[in-house]
Amino acid sequence: MSRPFSPRSQSPSSFVRINGKIRAREVRVIGQDKQQLGILQLADAIRMAQSQGVDLVEIAPAANPPVCQIVDYGKFRYEQAKREKESKKHQHANKVKEVQLSPQIDPHDFGVKLTHAIDFLCEDMKVKVTLRFRGRELAHKEYGFQQVKKFVVEAAPWGHPDFEPKLIGKGINVMISPHPRNKRARHPDEVTRPVTPQNGHVVAQIQPRLQSQPQQNGAQPAQQGFANAPFAALENK
């Protein structure tokens, strides 16, 4: 009868053999103090581990002979899970998300792009900021640099640029890396401020995310369209 396939969702740590489940006749044993104890018969190695009140855990099954360690299996699983978690953090930090801007981007769209970038930085991802020029916009590169530098300044509490914004071809690129967690500002959704109502009880109120400034009393509503359109008078070709 064939043995069924193991599900792919299982963690590699679930395949670790211990004590009597180890198949080799001889094993290379490592003690609890990380010292080499030499090659022993499997039965002798198991008895040695049991005499110390711990387990014999196979840590290198592909070796010849397999390498086993005398260690508490619960502690071994905990340390292994911790290492896997740290490894996933590093893999997550290597992910890069791209945010695209334009020289005449609308202020609301700018805020949305910035919010997305903050979300990525708070998740330990890098953010690649790209600004593309179209038509005669390339003749006024200073507007593009202003937008990119403004974006970098707004994202400074959560990340830092790896290099100064530079012109590559028909666009400006800059890479923003997240600050370490202990030096990074809190996510806007997590920032709270105390509010004291009339009954004297202090409660926490979540501050809203990045949004446009409210209009002053009596002010006329803003005209729809691009508020900062330096190329409005230029014809795109």
C-alpha positions as CSV (number, residue, x, y, z in Angstrom):
1,M,0.0,0.0,0.0
2,S,1.5,3.3,-1.1
3,R,2.0,6.0,1.5
4,P,-0.2,9.1,0.9
5,F,1.5,12.4,0.0
6,S,2.1,14.9,2.9
7,P,0.2,18.1,2.5
8,R,2.2,21.0,1.2
9,S,0.9,23.3,3.9
10,Q,2.8,21.5,6.6
11,S,5.8,23.3,8.1
12,P,9.2,21.7,7.6
13,S,9.5,21.4,11.4
14,S,6.7,18.8,11.4
15,F,9.0,16.3,9.5
16,V,11.7,16.4,12.2
17,R,12.2,12.9,13.6
18,I,12.9,12.3,17.3
19,N,13.9,9.4,19.5
20,G,12.5,6.1,18.1
21,K,11.3,7.7,14.9
22,I,14.9,8.1,13.7
23,R,15.7,5.5,11.1
24,A,19.5,5.4,11.0
25,R,21.4,2.8,12.9
26,E,24.3,5.2,13.8
27,V,24.1,8.9,14.3
28,R,26.5,11.7,15.0
29,V,25.5,13.2,18.3
30,I,25.7,16.8,19.5
31,G,25.2,17.4,23.2
32,Q,23.1,20.1,24.9
33,D,26.2,22.2,25.2
34,K,26.7,22.1,21.4
35,Q,29.8,19.8,21.8
36,Q,30.4,16.9,19.5
37,L,30.0,13.5,21.2
38,G,31.0,11.4,18.2
39,I,29.2,8.7,16.3
40,L,27.0,6.4,18.5
41,Q,24.5,3.6,18.0
42,L,21.0,5.0,17.8
43,A,19.9,3.0,20.9
44,D,22.9,4.3,22.9
45,A,22.2,7.9,21.8
46,I,18.5,7.6,22.8
47,R,19.4,6.3,26.2
48,M,21.8,9.1,26.7
49,A,19.1,11.7,25.9
50,Q,16.6,10.0,28.2
51,S,19.1,9.9,31.0
52,Q,19.3,13.7,30.8
53,G,15.5,14.0,30.6
54,V,15.4,15.4,27.1
55,D,15.0,14.1,23.5
56,L,17.2,13.0,20.6
57,V,16.3,15.2,17.7
58,E,17.5,14.6,14.1
59,I,18.7,18.0,12.7
60,A,20.6,16.9,9.6
61,P,18.9,13.8,8.1
62,A,20.8,14.1,4.8
63,A,24.2,13.8,6.4
64,N,26.1,10.4,6.5
65,P,25.6,9.5,9.3
66,P,22.6,11.7,10.2
67,V,23.3,14.4,12.8
68,C,21.2,14.4,15.9
69,Q,21.2,16.7,18.9
70,I,20.3,16.0,22.5
71,V,17.8,18.8,23.3
72,D,14.4,19.4,24.7
73,Y,12.1,19.0,21.7
74,G,9.7,21.7,22.8
75,K,12.5,24.2,23.1
76,F,13.9,23.0,19.7
77,R,10.5,23.7,18.1
78,Y,10.2,27.1,19.7
79,E,13.7,28.2,18.5
80,Q,13.0,26.8,15.0
81,A,9.7,28.7,14.7
82,K,11.5,31.8,15.9
83,R,14.1,31.5,13.2
84,E,11.5,30.9,10.5
85,K,9.7,34.0,11.6
86,E,12.8,36.1,11.5
87,S,13.6,34.7,8.0
88,K,10.1,35.7,6.8
89,K,10.7,39.2,8.1
90,H,13.8,39.6,6.0
91,Q,12.1,38.2,2.9
92,H,9.2,40.6,3.5
93,A,11.6,43.5,3.8
94,N,13.1,42.7,0.3
95,K,9.7,43.3,-1.4
96,V,9.5,46.5,-3.4
97,K,6.2,48.4,-4.1
98,E,6.1,51.1,-6.8
99,V,4.3,54.4,-6.5
100,Q,3.9,56.4,-9.7
101,L,3.6,60.2,-9.7
102,S,3.3,62.9,-12.4
103,P,4.5,66.5,-12.5
104,Q,1.0,67.9,-12.4
105,I,-0.6,65.3,-10.0
106,D,-3.7,66.4,-8.2
107,P,-3.2,67.1,-4.4
108,H,-5.9,64.5,-3.5
109,D,-4.1,61.9,-5.7
110,F,-0.8,62.9,-4.1
111,G,-2.3,62.2,-0.7
112,V,-3.7,58.8,-1.8
113,K,-0.3,57.8,-3.2
114,L,1.4,58.9,0.0
115,T,-1.0,56.9,2.1
116,H,-0.3,53.8,0.1
117,A,3.5,54.4,0.5
118,I,3.1,54.7,4.3
119,D,1.1,51.5,4.4
120,F,3.9,49.7,2.5
121,L,6.7,51.2,4.7
122,C,4.8,50.2,7.9
123,E,4.8,46.6,6.5
124,D,8.6,46.7,6.1
125,M,8.5,47.0,2.4
126,K,10.5,49.3,0.2
127,V,8.8,51.9,-2.0
128,K,10.1,52.9,-5.4
129,V,8.8,56.3,-6.4
130,T,8.7,56.9,-10.1
131,L,7.7,60.1,-11.9
132,R,7.3,60.1,-15.7
133,F,7.4,63.1,-18.0
134,R,5.2,63.3,-21.1
135,G,5.6,65.6,-24.1
136,R,6.9,69.0,-23.3
137,E,6.9,68.3,-19.5
138,L,10.5,67.1,-20.0
139,A,11.5,70.7,-20.7
140,H,10.5,71.6,-17.2
141,K,12.1,68.9,-15.1
142,E,12.3,71.1,-12.0
143,Y,8.5,70.6,-11.4
144,G,9.0,66.9,-11.4
145,F,11.9,67.1,-8.9
146,Q,9.7,69.3,-6.7
147,Q,7.0,66.6,-6.5
148,V,9.4,63.8,-5.8
149,K,11.2,65.7,-3.1
150,K,7.9,66.7,-1.5
151,F,6.9,63.1,-1.5
152,V,10.2,62.0,0.2
153,V,9.8,64.8,2.9
154,E,6.2,63.7,3.6
155,A,7.2,60.1,4.0
156,A,10.3,60.9,6.1
157,P,8.8,59.8,9.5
158,W,8.4,56.2,8.1
159,G,11.3,55.8,5.6
160,H,14.4,57.3,4.2
161,P,15.6,57.6,0.6
162,D,18.5,55.2,-0.4
163,F,19.8,57.9,-2.8
164,E,18.9,61.3,-4.0
165,P,16.2,61.5,-6.7
166,K,17.8,61.2,-10.1
167,L,16.7,61.5,-13.6
168,I,16.8,58.3,-15.6
169,G,15.6,58.5,-19.2
170,K,12.3,60.3,-19.2
171,G,11.6,59.9,-15.5
172,I,12.8,60.5,-12.0
173,N,13.3,57.6,-9.6
174,V,14.0,57.3,-5.9
175,M,13.9,54.3,-3.5
176,I,12.6,54.7,0.0
177,S,13.5,52.1,2.6
178,P,11.5,51.8,5.9
179,H,13.0,52.9,9.2
180,P,13.6,50.3,11.9
181,R,10.5,49.8,14.0
182,N,11.9,51.5,17.0
183,K,12.7,54.6,15.0
184,R,9.7,54.6,12.8
185,A,6.6,56.8,13.3
186,R,3.4,55.0,14.2
187,H,0.9,54.2,11.4
188,P,-1.6,57.0,11.1
189,D,-4.5,54.6,11.9
190,E,-2.8,53.7,15.2
191,V,-2.1,57.2,16.4
192,T,-4.5,58.2,19.2
193,R,-5.0,61.4,21.1
194,P,-6.8,61.8,24.5
195,V,-10.2,63.5,24.5
196,T,-11.7,64.7,27.8
197,P,-15.4,65.0,27.6
198,Q,-17.5,66.9,30.1
199,N,-17.9,64.0,32.5
200,G,-14.1,64.0,33.1
201,H,-13.4,60.5,31.7
202,V,-10.5,60.3,29.3
203,V,-11.1,58.3,26.2
204,A,-9.0,57.6,23.1
205,Q,-10.0,58.9,19.7
206,I,-8.4,57.7,16.6
207,Q,-7.1,60.5,14.4
208,P,-8.2,60.4,10.7
209,R,-5.9,59.4,8.0
210,L,-4.2,61.8,5.7
211,Q,-6.8,64.0,4.1
212,S,-7.2,67.5,2.6
213,Q,-7.4,70.5,4.9
214,P,-11.0,71.5,5.9
215,Q,-12.3,74.7,4.4
216,Q,-12.6,77.8,6.6
217,N,-16.0,79.2,7.4
218,G,-17.3,81.3,4.6
219,A,-14.7,80.1,2.2
220,Q,-15.7,79.2,-1.3
221,P,-15.4,75.5,-2.3
222,A,-12.3,74.7,-4.3
223,Q,-12.6,74.5,-8.0
224,Q,-12.4,71.0,-9.4
225,G,-9.4,70.0,-11.4
226,F,-5.7,70.2,-10.9
227,A,-4.7,72.7,-8.3
228,N,-1.0,72.7,-9.3
229,A,-0.9,72.4,-13.0
230,P,2.4,74.0,-14.1
231,F,1.9,72.6,-17.6
232,A,-1.6,73.8,-18.1
233,A,-0.5,76.3,-20.7
234,L,1.6,73.9,-22.6
235,E,0.4,71.7,-25.4
236,N,1.4,68.0,-25.1
237,K,2.8,66.5,-28.2
